[in-house]
Amino acid sequence: MSKNKVALNTMNKNNRPIRSFVRRQGRMTPGQSAAFEKYWQKYGLELHDEKLEFDRVFERAAPTILEIGIGMGEALLQLAADNPQNNYIGIDVHKPGIGAVLMGIEKNNLKNIRLFNHDAIEILNQRIANESLTGIHLFFPDPWHKKRHHKRRIVNDNFAQLLRCKLKIDGYIHIATDWENYAEQMMTVMTDAAGFINSAGKSQFIPRPETRPSTRFEHRGERLGHGVWDLMFIREE
């Protein structure tokens, strides 16, 4: 997942939203730029106030899974290819990553991915209907490792309850991080969040699922000697 993600529904002292991302768009490659121009109308979704009708968007009825912060799209593309029975929606503010995923969609002839190039909190609030998602993925969000920046971390009490509203009963949220301190905070937040149950047992992390594709951010953490922690929580009410 990209480290340049989603905004939080919290405010600073000047009544401005505290965001968990910084818009560092970077330069798109010619291939990414061409893919964005050619395929965005086909696979891209826009921000407005009308809730998505998944059956219409994907032209079929199927379980729909949302990935928040797709980075360069390795996990999203692999999951969509491995699970054609599912629909996938990816969100990222990083335009080169969106371009890379569009290239991958066309290269692999994937029909089950749609994309937002926008702030995930706004997308969740405005475009995702309550109790509509089968699963939510949050892989390697920006850890904001300096203590003074912890307020920017996306996983907080408000975020957990927003996700709960969007999940179906028995829907899941799967989170992964390579920062131990953040993993501990995530565990505390999700354990205390009303309406969720830990699939591994109270305060327990799950073993790394073979079904979760690895990403460049995970590999970078491994090179730096970081561990990896996976959490899986189920909406029970």
For each residue, the residues with C-beta under 8 A, 3 or more apart:
1: 5 67 68 69 70 71 75 138 139 140 141 215 217
2: 5 69 70 71 72 92 93 94 97 217
3: 21 71 140 141 142 217
4: 21 22 23 24 92 93 94 142
5: 1 2 20 21 68 69 92 93 120 141 142 154
6: 19 20 21 68 69 91 93 119 120 121 141 154
7: 17 18 19 20 21 119 120 121 122
8: 17 18 19 20 121 152 154 156 158 159
9: 17 121 158 159 162
10: 17 18 151 156 158
11: 14 15 16 17 18
12: 15 16 17 18
13:
14: 11
15: 11 12
16: 11 12
17: 7 8 9 10 11 12
18: 7 8 10 11 12 151 152
19: 6 7 8 22 119 152
20: 5 6 7 8 141 142 144 152 153 154
21: 3 4 5 6 7 93 119 142
22: 4 19
23: 4 93
24: 4 94
25: 94 95 96
26: 94 95 96
27: 96
28: 32 33 36 95 96 99
29: 32 33 96 99
30: 33 34
31: 34 35 99 103
32: 28 29 35 36 95 96 99 100 102 103
33: 28 29 30 36 37 99
34: 30 31 37 38
35: 31 32 38 39 99 100 102 103 106
36: 28 32 33 39 40 95 98 99 102
37: 33 34 40
38: 34 35 102
39: 35 36 42 43 44 102 105 106
40: 36 37 43 44 98 102 115
41: 44
42: 39
43: 39 40 102 105 113 114 115
44: 39 40 41 98 114 115 116 117
45: 52 57 89 114 115 116 127
46: 116
47: 116 118 122 123 126 127
48: 126 127
49: 126
50: 127
51: 127 128 129
52: 45 57 89 127 128 129 132
53: 56 57
54: 57 58 61 62 64 87 132
55: 58 59 60 61
56: 53 59
57: 45 52 53 54 87 114
58: 54 55 62 64 87 111 112 114
59: 55 56
60: 55 87
61: 54 55
62: 54 58 85 86 87 112
63: 85 86 87 134 135
64: 54 58 86 87 88 89 132 133 134
65: 79 86 87 88 89 133 134 135 136 137
66: 88 89 90 91 128 133 135 136 137 166
67: 1 70 75 76 79 88 89 90 91 136 137 138 139
68: 1 5 6 91 120 136 137 138 141 154
69: 1 2 5 6 91 92 120 138 139 140 141
70: 1 2 67 73 75 76 90 91 92 97 98 101 115
71: 1 2 3 74 75 92 94 97 140 215 216 217
72: 2 96 97 100 101 215 216
73: 70 76 77 90 97 100 101 104
74: 71 77 78 213 214 215 216
75: 1 67 70 71 78 79 137 139 212 213 214 215
76: 67 70 73 79 80 88 90 101 113
77: 73 74 80 81 101 104 105 108 110 113
78: 74 75 81 82 213
79: 65 67 75 76 82 83 86 88 137 211 213
80: 76 77 83 84 86 88 110 112 113
81: 77 78 84 108 110
82: 78 79 211
83: 79 80 86
84: 80 81 111 112
85: 62 63
86: 62 63 64 65 79 80 83 112 134
87: 54 57 58 60 62 63 64 65 112 114
88: 64 65 66 67 76 79 80 112 113 114
89: 45 52 64 65 66 67 113 114 115 116
90: 66 67 70 73 76 101 113 114 115 116
91: 6 66 67 68 69 70 115 116 118 120 123
92: 2 4 5 69 70 71 97 98 115 116 117
93: 2 4 5 6 21 23 117 118 119
94: 2 4 24 25 26 71 97 98
95: 25 26 28 32 36 98 99 117
96: 25 26 27 28 29 32 72 99 100
97: 2 70 71 72 73 92 94 100 101
98: 36 40 44 70 92 94 95 101 102 115 117
99: 28 29 31 32 33 35 36 95 96 102 103
100: 32 35 72 73 96 97 103 104
101: 70 72 73 76 77 90 97 98 104 105 113 115
102: 32 35 36 38 39 40 43 98 99 105 106 115
103: 31 32 35 99 100 106 107
104: 73 77 100 101 107 108 110
105: 39 43 77 101 102 108 110 113
106: 35 39 102 103 109
107: 103 104
108: 77 81 104 105
109: 106
110: 77 80 81 104 105 113
111: 58 84
112: 58 62 80 84 86 87 88
113: 43 76 77 80 88 89 90 101 105 110
114: 43 44 45 57 58 87 88 89 90
115: 40 43 44 45 70 89 90 91 92 98 101 102
116: 44 45 46 47 89 90 91 92 120 123 127
117: 44 92 93 95 98
118: 47 91 93 122 123
119: 6 7 19 21 93 122 123
120: 5 6 7 68 69 91 116 123 124
121: 6 7 8 9 124 125 159 162
122: 7 47 118 119 125 126
123: 47 91 116 118 119 120 126 127 128
124: 120 121 127 128 162 163 166
125: 121 122 128 162
126: 47 48 49 122 123
127: 45 47 48 50 51 52 116 123 124
128: 51 52 66 123 124 125 132 133 166
129: 51 52 132 166
130: 165 166
131: 165 166 167 168 169
132: 52 54 64 128 129 166 168
133: 64 65 66 128 136 166 167 168 171
134: 63 64 65 86 167 168 171 172
135: 63 65 66 167 171 172 173 174
136: 65 66 67 68 133 163 166 167 171 172 173 174
137: 65 66 67 68 75 79 173 174
138: 1 67 68 69 141 154 155 173 174 175 176
139: 1 67 69 75 174 175 176 212 215 217 218
140: 1 3 69 71 176 177 178 215 217 218 221
141: 1 3 5 6 20 68 69 138 153 154 155 175 177
142: 3 4 5 20 21 152 153 154
143: 153 177 178 179 181 182
144: 20 149 150 152 153
145: 149 179 181 182
146: 149 150
147: 150
148:
149: 144 145 146 152 153
150: 144 146 147 153 185
151: 10 18
152: 8 18 19 20 142 144 149
153: 20 141 142 143 144 149 150 156 182 185
154: 5 6 8 20 68 138 141 142 159
155: 138 141 159 160 175 182 185 186 189 190
156: 8 10 153 159 160 189
157: 160 161 189 192 193
158: 8 9 10 161 162
159: 8 9 121 154 155 156 162 163 189
160: 155 156 157 163 164 189 190 193 196
161: 157 158 164 165 193 194 195
162: 9 121 124 125 158 159 165 166
163: 124 136 159 160 166 167 173
164: 160 161 167 193 194 195 196 235
165: 130 131 161 162
166: 66 124 128 129 130 131 132 133 136 162 163
167: 131 133 134 135 136 163 164 171 172 173 235
168: 131 132 133 134 171 235
169: 131 235 236 237
170: 234 235 236
171: 133 134 135 136 167 168 234 235
172: 134 135 136 167 199 232 233 234 235
173: 135 136 137 138 163 167 190 196 231 232 233 235
174: 135 136 137 138 139 209 212 230 231 232
175: 138 139 141 155 186 190 230 231 232
176: 138 139 140 208 212 218 228 229 230 231
177: 140 141 143 182 183 186 228 229
178: 140 143 217 218 221 222 226 227 228 229
179: 143 145 182 183 221 226
180: 183 184 226 227 229
181: 143 145 184 185
182: 143 145 153 155 177 179 185 186
183: 177 179 180 186 187 205 229 231
184: 180 181 187 188
185: 150 153 155 181 182 188 189
186: 155 175 177 182 183 189 190 229 231
187: 183 184 190 191 203 205 231
188: 184 185 191 192
189: 155 156 157 159 160 185 186 192 193
190: 155 160 173 175 186 187 193 196 198 231 233
191: 187 188 198 202 203
192: 157 188 189
193: 157 160 161 164 189 190 196 233
194: 161 164
195: 161 164 235 236 237
196: 160 164 173 190 193 233 234 235 236
197: 233 234 236
198: 190 191 201 202 203 204 231 232 233 234
199: 172 206 232 233 234
200: 204 205 206 232
201: 198 204
202: 191 198
203: 187 191 198
204: 198 200 201
205: 183 187 200 229 230 231
206: 199 200 209 230 231 232
207: 230
208: 176 212 228 230
209: 174 206 212 230
210:
211: 79 82
212: 75 139 174 176 208 209 230
213: 74 75 78 79
214: 74 75 218 219
215: 1 71 72 74 75 139 140 218 219
216: 71 72 74 219 220
217: 1 2 3 71 139 140 178 220 221
218: 139 140 176 178 214 215 221 222 228
219: 214 215 216 222 223
220: 216 217 223 224
221: 140 178 179 217 218 224 226 228
222: 178 218 219 225 226 228
223: 219 220
224: 220 221
225: 222
226: 178 179 180 221 222
227: 178 180
228: 176 177 178 208 218 221 222
229: 176 177 178 180 183 186 205
230: 174 175 176 205 206 207 208 209 212
231: 173 174 175 176 183 186 187 190 198 205 206
232: 172 173 174 175 198 199 200 206
233: 172 173 190 193 196 197 198 199
234: 170 171 172 196 197 198 199
235: 164 167 168 169 170 171 172 173 195 196
236: 169 170 195 196 197
237: 169 195
